[in-house]
Amino acid sequence: MRIFGADVVNGAHPSRSPLRFGVFEVDFKAGELRKQGAKVKLQDQPFQVLTLLLEHPGDLVSRDNLRRGIWPADTFVDFDQGLNNAIKRLREALGDNPEHPQYIETIPKRGYRFIGSLDKCVRRIRSLAVLPLVNLPHDPEEEYFAEGLTEALITMLATIGELRLISRTSVMQYQGVRKPLSEIARELGVDAIVEGTVFRVGDRVRITAQLIETPLETHLWAESYERDLRDILALQAEVAKAIARQVEVKLTPQEQAQLTELRSVDPRAYEAYLRGRYHWNRRSRGGLGKAVQFFQEAISIDQGCAVAYTGLADCLAVLGWWGYVSPQEGCGKGKGLVTEALKQDHGLAEAHASSGWIKAFFDFDFPAAERSFERALEINPRYATAHLWFGFFLSLMGRHEEGWTEVKRAIRLDPQSIVNQCLGFLLLFARRYDEAIAEFQEALDLDPSFAPAHWGLCATYAFKALHDDAIDAGQKAVKLSAGGTLFVAVLGEAYAAAGYQQEANDIIAQLQDGSKQKYVSPYVVGRIYAAMDKRKDALDCLETSYREHVPHTLLIKTDPRLDNLRSEPRFADLLRCMKFPK
């Protein structure tokens, strides 16, 4: 038996790794004792006693060494009473009986010994952020390629059910930002970070990646992989599987198959697809137009490129939602593209989510839409966009709490994105206006030029009768959207709510005149009429919106702007025609 002296105890530093014994776990760094995951209240001195005993399990730690380790020489206390109290509190926290101890054994007049069985806690990494891969040799013309591979690697890793992956939108906030990795990990709420580089010469691609555990920034793994661009999917899968092995995640047979059964791609088609994703991610009117062109190019080169069909469908659907194209040009064409994508790859989560959106906002087939969203999340529970769209859909069905839950899941996967503006819309339609304003403002903190968030603020301020604020937000939305008809309409609605009838009528006339050159949603014109209490005109617009499959028609079940129409028989008939679930 060894007896440890002052040279061992004095200046000792607790192990950085947590220790587990029985149902207890000691986190030295946090200074906490936990029982089955729950924190146990334990004062500092008893915790220090436990720390010293755990540093020397099975060995006697003398009372004198405990005194010198915990009570400095210049501290004037009754040491015997202090140590006895500390041991008593420690035993109470552990539920340990001094007569028949499980953990702390008293060696009379000499000291104490820890007699429990220890297990070192191996910290399990269950959440990751893949930071933007650095494009070498820093050619701005190749930025789309590195960004595209970053997103593709995130998407591939997100199919692993045990891992939580932060979505692309949030990690791109850190592109070119110099911050300690531990700080980035804390902001994103992850256990580890993957960072690396991409280097392409001709049709050869090299990815170098390293895995870093936070907060200590411990390098766990680094490797370099090189393949022909034709085998880029296999290259991404190889990196993803290597990361999974390093974080000790066991792949299911389905996940293994997803990372193994990959076909070669045409390099030109894949490059066009990456360019399309690059512009799609900008979410601007001009960016969506460029994305459409590149996705079309990818499909013309490789008609089996399922992800390009889905990307094109999403572009058209979003252009339709924001009123830039007609429903037939938007979701109408997107419907055929999604069908083709699922024909090429029925296990593509993105295609099922896109199908859900179109079934909801174009077909008005609500049960089928719900099944498609659920299928997308069954395939990839980490797909933030599917959670976002599903949550929006559920809220518009009047299922606000379910919708809120799904959108919060999207935010957890994409915490640094403008997903907040969608949560703002959910709160708006749930008539929780103050909370909606807070969410829209948070979205604008991330991107002050994001026109949809100004649209949301305009509508919400109008409902709160903050008319000057509503008009100001509406004018910003119009300016930032370059006069998008949806944004012009919400400004007209704000004027109408404020009692400025002439200004509201001028905007209606502007929209009607503009409809000769570009699409104008009858739904948003109907909202202006509703704000003016012109019920017949408003109902005429809503019925037209339904006949033309305008996506905004889905809002009528919960839209506060239409509350003055709900007692009208025509409005009740319209709800019945759309077959909203009760």
Summary of the structure (lengths in Angstrom):
residues: 582
radius of gyration: 30.2
end to end distance: 75.0
largest distance: 97.9
contacts: 1988
relative contact order: 0.05
helix: 58%
strand: 12%
